[in-house]
Amino acid sequence: MAPQQQGRPGGRDAEVAADGQEAAVILAQARAQVDPELRRAVETLPTSLRRIARYHFGWEQADGAAAAEHAGKAIRPALVLAAVRALGGAPELAVRAAAAVELVHNFTLLHDDVMDRDTTRRHRPTAWTVFGDAGAILAGDALQALAQRLLAEDPHPAARPAAARIAACVMELCEGQVADVALERREPDQVTLDECLVMAEAKTGALLGCACAVGGLYAGAGEEEVAALDGFGRQAGLAFQLIDDVMGIWGDPARTGKAAGADLAVRKKSLPVVAALASGTPEAGELAALYGVVGPEDGPPKEGELEAMAVVVERAGGRDWAQLHAADRMSRAVHQLSRAVPAPEAADGLLSLAEFVTRRSH
């Protein structure tokens, strides 16, 4: 917790509740501002791609009937707008940029689900399971193109550097995904924590950092402030990934939208698992024996197998390591933010969002 948020009446539980309430308001406001821009952009897609995008965003059912869902929590566009606000800019002038960041995020989700063969996202079947691999991949490509077009058509002077930054981020995201796929093909004892952290920063931290940096650009910030905002988002993104990996093993399916132990079922080398494998404990060897690379021919996990693996990961210290490391990354994020936004009260929105995404398991 940032120093300026200590000492609220009611103690630590009250602090967390207050942060959650503030973040919920910020996210709802961001969604209300950005959704119309997203919908306008998606409506310009060719019919076949528009149908897939509408389904992915939760606006339609697979048969084209209207749906009341929405695409996620709008964390990344909320970071764009909160960063603009923290530096005294006008958030309403950065809505296109925030929508562009959200389009890029959803491009990665469409592609990741195909590559990872995930069958569920946000409590519904993933797009590739409904429309096929090619449809999901091409819809993702179209969303990335839409993101760049939004910025190309934006008259704001920050649009051009923002577009360049987002393009560089997409390349880093792709690099992270390449590393992730390569790691998943290796035996458990051939993967190190350091390379997993580097991969996680590229896959998750890069876009959160980019979102904050784009907000800084739209607020007219200088290079040092923009770099610090990027650092804040990257460190918060690593904390987010660590908690997300914890939830991938121990999370409640009603909250995660995925089956219990989904990461274990496909032997994903998530950070808690790799930490457990590297722990040097007797359980590390036990986990390595359970955690060989699996393929479609292996079939579904046997009854009780996932629960047994989760217990071994926890006994080897994987869960504790991930949670402690998430707290450390949040501390680094707060330090980076203080370099960009020295006034504590101005940074509250960004801090609340960071706290929110790293406390989803509580």
C-alpha positions, 0 to 999 in steps of 0.5 A: 500500500502506498504511504499516503493510503495508510492510516484510514479509519477501520484498519487494513480491511477498510483500506482494501475495501476503499481501494476496491470501491474507488477502483470500481468507480474508475473502471465503470467510468472508463468503460462508459467512456471507451465502450462507445468508441470500441463499438464504433470501431468494431462496426467498421469491420467487414461483416464476418469479422464484425460478428466474431468481434462482437461475440468476443467482446460479449455484445452478441451471442454466437447466433447474433442475438444481443447479449448483455455482457462486456469485454472484461474490466477495462483495466488497460483503458482505465490506466490510460485515462487515470494517467492522463488525469494524474498529470493534469491532462484532459481524459476526454481527449484520450478516449480514442487512445484508451480504446486503441489500447483495449483493442490491442489487448483483445487482439492478444486474447483472441490469438492467445486462446487459439495458441493455448487452446483455452476453451473458456474466457469470461464464462463463455466459450472462446471465439476459436471454439465457436468460429474456428481458428482462422476466424479468431486469428483474423478477427484479432488481426483486424482489432490490431489494425483498428487500434492503429487506425484510431490513432492515425485518425486522432488529431491529438498531437500525442497520437503519433508517438502513442501509435509508435509506442503501441506498435513497439509494445505489440512486437514485445507482446509477440516476443513474449508469446514466442517465449511462452510457447517455447517454455511450454514445450520444454521439460519442467527442469529446463525452465528457470524463474528468471526467464519466466519473469522476463517472459511475463514482463513482455506478455503482461507488463508491457501492455500495462506499462504502455497504457500508462505511458500513452496516458502520460503522452496525452497529458503532455508529460516529458520523457522521464515521466513517461518512462516512469509511468511505463515502469509503474505499469510494467511492475504492476503488470508483473504483480498482476501476472503473479496473482493471475497465476495463483488464481490459475491454480487455486482460483474460484471458477465463478470468479476466474471464468475458467475451470478449477486448476485449468493451468495445471491440467495443461501443465502450464509452467506458471510462476508458482509452479516454476518457483516450486520446481526450483525450490530444492524441496522434496516436493520439487522432485515430486512435482517434476515427476507429475508435471511432464509435458502433456499432449492431446493423446494424454487425455483429461487429467485423472480424478484427484490429479489436479488437486494433488498437484496443487497441494504439492505446489503449495507445499513446495512454497510456490504459492507463498513465493508468488504472493510475496513476489507480487507484493515486492513488484507492487512496491517497485511500481509505487516507487516508479509512480512517485517519480512520475507523479510526486503528489500523492493525491494525484496518484490515487487513481493509478494506485487504486487500479494497481491494488485492484488488479493485484488483489483479485484473489481476496 
